[in-house]
Amino acid sequence: MGILAKSLPYGHHTHSSIVCRISGAIMDPDNPPMMLPNGNVYSLRALDQMQATHGGTITDPRTGDHYKFSESRKVFIM
């Protein structure tokens, strides 16, 4: 795989963005990515809004798993 990718440019943070699959909003320092215990990542605002309207519970739209907001962890992209 390294041979195939050798001629491709490196991805830089300034040229890319991460988009939340729930809200469609760009994740950035003001709306950071948050990881659920199952490894799926969504934006802080989307998870916060979901837990506010569902009594503190987050339902992963991909798997249907239920979590408390406090179980999510901030993701740091390097």
ZIHUKA-V953447 format. One record per pair of residues at least 12 apart in sequence whose C-alpha atoms are under 10 Angstrom apart, sorted by the first residue. I is the first residue (numbers start at 0). J is the second residue. If there is no record, write none. Layout:
i:I j:J
i:I j:J
This chain:
i:11 j:77
i:12 j:76
i:12 j:77
i:17 j:31
i:17 j:32
i:17 j:40
i:17 j:41
i:17 j:42
i:17 j:76
i:18 j:32
i:18 j:40
i:18 j:41
i:18 j:42
i:19 j:31
i:19 j:32
i:19 j:33
i:19 j:40
i:19 j:41
i:19 j:42
i:19 j:43
i:19 j:44
i:19 j:45
i:20 j:39
i:20 j:40
i:20 j:41
i:20 j:42
i:20 j:45
i:20 j:60
i:20 j:61
i:21 j:40
i:21 j:41
i:21 j:42
i:21 j:44
i:21 j:45
i:21 j:46
i:21 j:49
i:21 j:59
i:21 j:60
i:21 j:61
i:22 j:41
i:22 j:42
i:22 j:44
i:22 j:45
i:22 j:46
i:23 j:41
i:23 j:42
i:23 j:45
i:24 j:41
i:24 j:42
i:24 j:44
i:24 j:45
i:25 j:42
i:26 j:41
i:26 j:42
i:26 j:43
i:26 j:44
i:27 j:42
i:27 j:43
i:27 j:76
i:28 j:75
i:29 j:42
i:29 j:43
i:29 j:44
i:30 j:42
i:30 j:43
i:30 j:44
i:30 j:45
i:31 j:43
i:31 j:44
i:31 j:73
i:31 j:74
i:31 j:75
i:31 j:76
i:32 j:44
i:32 j:45
i:32 j:46
i:32 j:71
i:32 j:72
i:32 j:73
i:32 j:74
i:32 j:75
i:32 j:76
i:33 j:45
i:33 j:46
i:33 j:68
i:33 j:70
i:33 j:71
i:33 j:72
i:33 j:73
i:33 j:74
i:33 j:75
i:34 j:46
i:34 j:70
i:34 j:71
i:34 j:72
i:34 j:73
i:34 j:74
i:35 j:57
i:35 j:58
i:35 j:59
i:35 j:64
i:35 j:65
i:35 j:66
i:35 j:67
i:35 j:68
i:35 j:69
i:35 j:70
i:35 j:71
i:35 j:72
i:35 j:73
i:35 j:74
i:36 j:64
i:36 j:65
i:36 j:66
i:36 j:67
i:36 j:70
i:36 j:71
i:36 j:72
i:37 j:59
i:37 j:62
i:37 j:64
i:37 j:66
i:37 j:71
i:38 j:71
i:38 j:72
i:39 j:59
i:39 j:60
i:39 j:61
i:39 j:62
i:39 j:71
i:40 j:59
i:40 j:71
i:40 j:72
i:40 j:73
i:40 j:74
i:41 j:59
i:41 j:71
i:41 j:73
i:41 j:74
i:42 j:73
i:42 j:74
i:43 j:68
i:43 j:71
i:43 j:72
i:43 j:73
i:45 j:57
i:46 j:58
i:46 j:59
i:46 j:67
i:46 j:68
i:46 j:71
i:47 j:68
i:49 j:68
i:50 j:66
i:50 j:67
i:50 j:68
i:51 j:68
i:54 j:67
i:55 j:67
i:55 j:68
i:55 j:69
i:56 j:68
i:56 j:69
i:57 j:69
i:57 j:70
i:57 j:71
